[in-house]
Amino acid sequence: MAAEKRVASLGVVELAKRTALFADMVDAEVERLVYRMNGVKKSYARGETLVHAGLEATRMMAVVTGCLHVYEETSVGRQVLVREIGPGEVLGLWMHSVPEVSCWPGTVVAAEDSVVISLSMSAARAMAQEADAGVAKLAVNSMKILSREMFRTWRKLTVMDAQTIESRIKTYLRILDNESGRTGRVTVPFNRERMAEYFGVTRPALSRAIGQLRDRGLLDWRKNVFTIRF
């Protein structure tokens, strides 16, 4: 309890110095970077929602104390825990390096009372371009590769957790819809053959499942653009 009170009394710069994101930096450097990224201290009570799936992602959050849970909703409305973020980790760091994913793909809830440092993603992206051009580009490209790999793995595991072909299709399309801001229209980035491989099914089985979903009024499509109603 005493430790929690001490954390609550600290300012944003003092808290930032405790995170891995600002490790091995002198105080003046931490203060400058936190200021430039519009850093603010945020406290969340257990069970409180930080962000909802489908909302625009503009901030990343370095966890100082506590724990955050990321949930994805399956096709049957079940909330699946897909990631746990503890002290030293950063919510949204991969999105900072993959700007084409502009919206939160999952809902984030405080699993326990938590304190985070909220930082501007756009400011962080701008700052990444200011170092030596070659080094900055290498660092950014490396982070993009690693982040995309992690994101693709997370998406695939979520989809494959569904037990039927139809539920995998619905889960996958819902994830894409969350990422694009819940417009109800999503573009699948590959053809039917690759889509079948992605779901681990045959192409005829995939076509049959998509046709059944269409017949029930749950989706329509034109080429690889799907309109969903679930």
C-alpha positions as a Markdown table, in Angstrom:
| # | Residue | x | y | z |
|---|---|---|---|---|
| 1 | Met | 0.0 | 0.0 | 0.0 |
| 2 | Ala | 2.8 | 2.4 | 0.9 |
| 3 | Ala | 4.5 | 1.7 | -2.4 |
| 4 | Glu | 1.3 | 2.4 | -4.3 |
| 5 | Lys | 0.9 | 5.7 | -2.5 |
| 6 | Arg | 4.5 | 6.6 | -3.5 |
| 7 | Val | 3.8 | 5.8 | -7.1 |
| 8 | Ala | 0.6 | 7.8 | -7.0 |
| 9 | Ser | 2.4 | 10.9 | -5.7 |
| 10 | Leu | 5.1 | 10.8 | -8.4 |
| 11 | Gly | 5.0 | 13.1 | -11.5 |
| 12 | Val | 4.9 | 11.8 | -15.0 |
| 13 | Val | 8.7 | 12.2 | -15.6 |
| 14 | Glu | 9.6 | 10.4 | -12.4 |
| 15 | Leu | 7.3 | 7.5 | -13.4 |
| 16 | Ala | 8.6 | 7.5 | -16.9 |
| 17 | Lys | 12.1 | 6.9 | -15.6 |
| 18 | Arg | 10.8 | 3.7 | -14.0 |
| 19 | Thr | 9.8 | 2.2 | -17.3 |
| 20 | Ala | 11.8 | 0.1 | -19.8 |
| 21 | Leu | 10.9 | 2.6 | -22.6 |
| 22 | Phe | 13.1 | 5.2 | -21.0 |
| 23 | Ala | 15.8 | 3.0 | -19.6 |
| 24 | Asp | 19.4 | 4.2 | -19.5 |
| 25 | Met | 18.5 | 7.8 | -20.1 |
| 26 | Val | 19.6 | 10.8 | -18.1 |
| 27 | Asp | 16.9 | 12.8 | -16.3 |
| 28 | Ala | 17.0 | 15.7 | -18.8 |
| 29 | Glu | 16.6 | 13.4 | -21.7 |
| 30 | Val | 13.6 | 11.7 | -20.2 |
| 31 | Glu | 12.0 | 15.0 | -19.4 |
| 32 | Arg | 12.5 | 16.3 | -22.9 |
| 33 | Leu | 11.1 | 13.2 | -24.6 |
| 34 | Val | 8.1 | 12.9 | -22.3 |
| 35 | Tyr | 7.3 | 16.6 | -23.0 |
| 36 | Arg | 7.7 | 16.1 | -26.7 |
| 37 | Met | 5.4 | 13.1 | -26.7 |
| 38 | Asn | 2.8 | 14.9 | -24.6 |
| 39 | Gly | 3.2 | 12.4 | -21.8 |
| 40 | Val | 0.6 | 12.2 | -19.1 |
| 41 | Lys | 0.1 | 10.0 | -16.1 |
| 42 | Lys | -3.1 | 7.9 | -16.2 |
| 43 | Ser | -4.6 | 5.8 | -13.4 |
| 44 | Tyr | -7.1 | 3.0 | -14.0 |
| 45 | Ala | -9.1 | 1.0 | -11.4 |
| 46 | Arg | -9.5 | -2.7 | -11.8 |
| 47 | Gly | -12.1 | -3.5 | -14.4 |
| 48 | Glu | -12.0 | -0.1 | -16.0 |
| 49 | Thr | -11.8 | 0.0 | -19.8 |
| 50 | Leu | -8.9 | 1.9 | -21.3 |
| 51 | Val | -9.9 | 1.6 | -25.0 |
| 52 | His | -12.6 | -0.2 | -27.0 |
| 53 | Ala | -12.0 | -2.2 | -30.1 |
| 54 | Gly | -12.5 | -0.1 | -33.3 |
| 55 | Leu | -11.6 | 3.2 | -31.8 |
| 56 | Glu | -8.8 | 5.3 | -33.4 |
| 57 | Ala | -5.4 | 4.6 | -31.8 |
| 58 | Thr | -3.6 | 7.9 | -31.0 |
| 59 | Arg | -1.8 | 7.1 | -27.8 |
| 60 | Met | 0.5 | 4.3 | -26.6 |
| 61 | Met | 0.7 | 3.5 | -22.9 |
| 62 | Ala | 3.8 | 2.4 | -20.9 |
| 63 | Val | 2.7 | 0.4 | -17.9 |
| 64 | Val | 4.3 | 1.5 | -14.7 |
| 65 | Thr | 2.3 | -0.6 | -12.2 |
| 66 | Gly | -0.6 | -3.0 | -12.5 |
| 67 | Cys | -1.7 | -5.2 | -15.5 |
| 68 | Leu | -3.7 | -4.7 | -18.6 |
| 69 | His | -5.7 | -7.3 | -20.5 |
| 70 | Val | -6.5 | -7.2 | -24.2 |
| 71 | Tyr | -9.7 | -9.0 | -25.3 |
| 72 | Glu | -11.0 | -9.9 | -28.8 |
| 73 | Glu | -14.7 | -10.7 | -29.3 |
| 74 | Thr | -15.3 | -14.0 | -31.2 |
| 75 | Ser | -18.1 | -14.6 | -33.7 |
| 76 | Val | -20.3 | -15.9 | -30.9 |
| 77 | Gly | -19.8 | -12.9 | -28.7 |
| 78 | Arg | -17.3 | -14.5 | -26.4 |
| 79 | Gln | -14.5 | -12.3 | -25.1 |
| 80 | Val | -11.1 | -14.0 | -25.5 |
| 81 | Leu | -8.0 | -12.9 | -23.7 |
| 82 | Val | -5.3 | -12.5 | -26.3 |
| 83 | Arg | -2.6 | -10.6 | -24.5 |
| 84 | Glu | -1.5 | -9.5 | -21.0 |
| 85 | Ile | 0.6 | -6.3 | -20.6 |
| 86 | Gly | 2.5 | -5.9 | -17.3 |
| 87 | Pro | 5.0 | -3.4 | -15.9 |
| 88 | Gly | 7.7 | -2.5 | -18.3 |
| 89 | Glu | 5.6 | -3.3 | -21.4 |
| 90 | Val | 3.9 | -0.8 | -23.7 |
| 91 | Leu | 0.4 | -1.0 | -25.0 |
| 92 | Gly | 0.3 | 0.0 | -28.7 |
| 93 | Leu | 4.0 | 0.0 | -29.3 |
| 94 | Trp | 3.6 | -2.2 | -32.4 |
| 95 | Met | 0.9 | 0.2 | -33.7 |
| 96 | His | 3.4 | 3.0 | -33.5 |
| 97 | Ser | 5.5 | 1.1 | -36.1 |
| 98 | Val | 2.5 | -0.1 | -38.2 |
| 99 | Pro | 0.6 | 3.2 | -38.9 |
| 100 | Glu | -1.7 | 1.6 | -41.5 |
| 101 | Val | -3.5 | -0.1 | -38.6 |
| 102 | Ser | -5.2 | 3.0 | -37.3 |
| 103 | Cys | -7.8 | 1.5 | -34.9 |
| 104 | Trp | -7.5 | -0.7 | -31.8 |
| 105 | Pro | -8.2 | -4.3 | -32.8 |
| 106 | Gly | -9.2 | -5.3 | -29.3 |
| 107 | Thr | -10.7 | -3.9 | -26.1 |
| 108 | Val | -8.2 | -3.2 | -23.3 |
| 109 | Val | -9.3 | -3.5 | -19.6 |
| 110 | Ala | -7.3 | -2.9 | -16.4 |
| 111 | Ala | -6.9 | -6.4 | -14.8 |
| 112 | Glu | -5.9 | -4.7 | -11.6 |
| 113 | Asp | -5.4 | -1.1 | -10.4 |
| 114 | Ser | -2.9 | 0.3 | -12.9 |
| 115 | Val | -0.8 | 3.4 | -13.5 |
| 116 | Val | 0.4 | 4.1 | -17.1 |
| 117 | Ile | 2.3 | 6.8 | -19.0 |
| 118 | Ser | 0.2 | 7.8 | -22.0 |
| 119 | Leu | 2.3 | 9.0 | -25.0 |
| 120 | Ser | 1.4 | 10.5 | -28.4 |
| 121 | Met | 1.9 | 8.0 | -31.2 |
| 122 | Ser | 2.2 | 10.7 | -33.9 |
| 123 | Ala | 4.9 | 12.5 | -31.9 |
| 124 | Ala | 6.8 | 9.3 | -31.5 |
| 125 | Arg | 6.7 | 8.6 | -35.2 |
| 126 | Ala | 7.9 | 12.1 | -36.0 |
| 127 | Met | 10.8 | 11.9 | -33.6 |
| 128 | Ala | 11.9 | 8.6 | -35.1 |
| 129 | Gln | 12.8 | 10.4 | -38.3 |
| 130 | Glu | 15.1 | 12.9 | -36.6 |
| 131 | Ala | 18.1 | 10.8 | -35.9 |
| 132 | Asp | 20.8 | 9.9 | -38.4 |
| 133 | Ala | 18.8 | 9.0 | -41.5 |
| 134 | Gly | 20.3 | 5.6 | -42.2 |
| 135 | Val | 20.2 | 4.4 | -38.6 |
| 136 | Ala | 16.7 | 5.8 | -38.1 |
| 137 | Lys | 15.5 | 4.0 | -41.2 |
| 138 | Leu | 17.1 | 0.8 | -40.2 |
| 139 | Ala | 15.6 | 1.0 | -36.7 |
| 140 | Val | 12.1 | 1.8 | -38.0 |
| 141 | Asn | 12.2 | -0.9 | -40.7 |
| 142 | Ser | 13.3 | -3.5 | -38.2 |
| 143 | Met | 10.6 | -2.5 | -35.8 |
| 144 | Lys | 8.0 | -2.7 | -38.6 |
| 145 | Ile | 9.0 | -6.2 | -39.5 |
| 146 | Leu | 9.0 | -7.4 | -35.9 |
| 147 | Ser | 5.7 | -5.7 | -35.2 |
| 148 | Arg | 3.9 | -7.0 | -38.2 |
| 149 | Glu | 5.1 | -10.5 | -37.5 |
| 150 | Met | 3.8 | -10.3 | -33.9 |
| 151 | Phe | 0.5 | -8.8 | -35.1 |
| 152 | Arg | -0.1 | -11.4 | -37.8 |
| 153 | Thr | 0.6 | -14.1 | -35.2 |
| 154 | Trp | -1.8 | -12.6 | -32.7 |
| 155 | Arg | -4.5 | -12.3 | -35.4 |
| 156 | Lys | -4.0 | -15.8 | -36.6 |
| 157 | Leu | -4.2 | -17.3 | -33.1 |
| 158 | Thr | -7.4 | -15.5 | -32.4 |
| 159 | Val | -9.0 | -16.7 | -35.7 |
| 160 | Met | -7.9 | -20.3 | -35.2 |
| 161 | Asp | -9.3 | -20.4 | -31.7 |
| 162 | Ala | -12.7 | -20.5 | -33.4 |
| 163 | Gln | -14.0 | -24.1 | -33.8 |
| 164 | Thr | -15.9 | -24.0 | -37.1 |
| 165 | Ile | -15.2 | -22.6 | -40.5 |
| 166 | Glu | -18.1 | -20.1 | -40.3 |
| 167 | Ser | -16.9 | -18.9 | -36.9 |
| 168 | Arg | -13.3 | -18.4 | -38.2 |
| 169 | Ile | -14.6 | -16.4 | -41.1 |
| 170 | Lys | -16.7 | -14.2 | -38.9 |
| 171 | Thr | -13.9 | -13.7 | -36.3 |
| 172 | Tyr | -11.4 | -12.8 | -39.1 |
| 173 | Leu | -13.7 | -10.3 | -40.8 |
| 174 | Arg | -14.6 | -8.8 | -37.4 |
| 175 | Ile | -10.9 | -8.3 | -36.6 |
| 176 | Leu | -10.4 | -6.5 | -40.0 |
| 177 | Asp | -13.5 | -4.4 | -39.4 |
| 178 | Asn | -12.2 | -3.4 | -35.9 |
| 179 | Glu | -8.9 | -2.4 | -37.4 |
| 180 | Ser | -10.6 | -0.1 | -40.0 |
| 181 | Gly | -12.9 | 1.6 | -37.5 |
| 182 | Arg | -16.0 | -0.7 | -37.7 |
| 183 | Thr | -17.3 | 0.5 | -41.0 |
| 184 | Gly | -18.9 | -2.8 | -41.9 |
| 185 | Arg | -16.9 | -3.1 | -45.1 |
| 186 | Val | -13.6 | -4.9 | -45.1 |
| 187 | Thr | -11.0 | -5.8 | -47.7 |
| 188 | Val | -9.5 | -9.3 | -47.4 |
| 189 | Pro | -5.8 | -9.0 | -48.5 |
| 190 | Phe | -5.8 | -12.3 | -50.4 |
| 191 | Asn | -7.8 | -14.5 | -52.8 |
| 192 | Arg | -10.1 | -17.4 | -52.0 |
| 193 | Glu | -7.3 | -20.0 | -52.3 |
| 194 | Arg | -5.0 | -18.2 | -49.9 |
| 195 | Met | -8.0 | -17.5 | -47.6 |
| 196 | Ala | -8.8 | -21.2 | -47.4 |
| 197 | Glu | -5.1 | -21.9 | -46.5 |
| 198 | Tyr | -5.2 | -19.2 | -43.9 |
| 199 | Phe | -8.3 | -20.9 | -42.2 |
| 200 | Gly | -6.8 | -24.4 | -42.6 |
| 201 | Val | -9.7 | -25.6 | -44.8 |
| 202 | Thr | -10.3 | -26.6 | -48.4 |
| 203 | Arg | -11.4 | -24.1 | -50.9 |
| 204 | Pro | -14.8 | -25.8 | -51.5 |
| 205 | Ala | -15.5 | -25.9 | -47.8 |
| 206 | Leu | -14.7 | -22.2 | -47.5 |
| 207 | Ser | -16.9 | -21.3 | -50.5 |
| 208 | Arg | -19.7 | -23.3 | -49.0 |
| 209 | Ala | -19.4 | -21.6 | -45.6 |
| 210 | Ile | -19.3 | -18.1 | -47.1 |
| 211 | Gly | -22.4 | -19.0 | -49.2 |
| 212 | Gln | -24.3 | -20.1 | -46.1 |
| 213 | Leu | -23.4 | -16.9 | -44.3 |
| 214 | Arg | -24.6 | -14.9 | -47.3 |
| 215 | Asp | -27.8 | -16.9 | -47.5 |
| 216 | Arg | -28.5 | -16.0 | -43.8 |
| 217 | Gly | -28.0 | -12.3 | -44.6 |
| 218 | Leu | -24.8 | -12.0 | -42.5 |
| 219 | Leu | -22.5 | -10.9 | -45.3 |
| 220 | Asp | -22.2 | -9.9 | -49.0 |
| 221 | Trp | -19.1 | -9.6 | -51.1 |
| 222 | Arg | -17.8 | -8.2 | -54.4 |
| 223 | Lys | -14.4 | -9.7 | -55.2 |
| 224 | Asn | -12.4 | -9.4 | -52.0 |
| 225 | Val | -14.5 | -6.7 | -50.4 |
| 226 | Phe | -16.9 | -8.0 | -47.8 |
| 227 | Thr | -19.9 | -6.2 | -46.3 |
| 228 | Ile | -20.7 | -7.8 | -42.9 |
| 229 | Arg | -23.9 | -7.7 | -40.8 |
| 230 | Phe | -22.9 | -9.4 | -37.5 |
